Amino acid sequence: MCFLLIQDEAHLLEEMGPRLAPYTLKTLTRKGIEVFLDSQVTRLLPEGAEINHDKVVPT
């Protein structure tokens, strides 16, 4: 199983303060969650989700 977090902002938890974002990113990555910052799902395809018009992540 694969977990993704797709965030359309440049940082995670920006509203929570500057120290929490890097810690959260490191923790999620360490747990195997793939994080896409400053990104959007641009299209849903039968084989996966397209991110930023260039990368297709299998579903």
C-alpha positions in Angstrom: 0.0 0.0 0.0 1.2 3.5 -0.9 0.2 6.7 0.8 0.6 10.1 -0.8 0.2 13.6 0.5 -0.3 16.2 -2.2 -0.1 19.8 -0.9 -0.7 22.8 -3.1 1.5 25.0 -0.8 5.2 25.1 -0.6 5.3 24.0 3.1 3.3 21.7 5.3 1.4 23.2 8.2 2.5 26.8 7.3 -0.1 28.3 9.7 1.4 26.3 12.7 4.8 27.9 12.6 8.1 27.5 10.9 9.6 24.8 13.1 6.7 22.3 12.8 6.7 22.0 8.9 10.2 20.4 8.6 9.6 18.1 11.5 6.3 16.9 10.0 7.8 16.4 6.5 10.7 14.4 8.0 8.3 12.3 10.1 5.9 11.6 7.2 8.8 10.7 4.9 10.3 8.4 7.5 7.0 6.6 7.8 7.0 5.9 4.0 4.5 8.6 3.0 5.4 10.3 -0.3 4.9 14.0 0.0 4.4 16.3 -3.0 4.7 20.0 -2.0 3.6 22.9 -4.2 1.7 20.3 -6.3 -1.8 19.5 -7.6 -3.6 16.6 -9.0 -4.1 17.7 -12.6 -5.9 14.7 -14.0 -7.2 11.3 -13.0 -6.4 8.5 -15.4 -7.3 4.8 -15.3 -3.7 4.0 -14.4 -3.2 6.7 -11.8 -3.2 10.3 -10.8 -1.3 12.9 -12.8 0.5 15.4 -10.7 1.5 18.8 -12.1 0.9 17.7 -15.7 4.0 15.6 -15.7 4.2 12.7 -13.2 1.7 9.9 -13.1 1.4 8.1 -9.7 -0.1 4.6 -10.0 -3.3 3.9 -8.1 
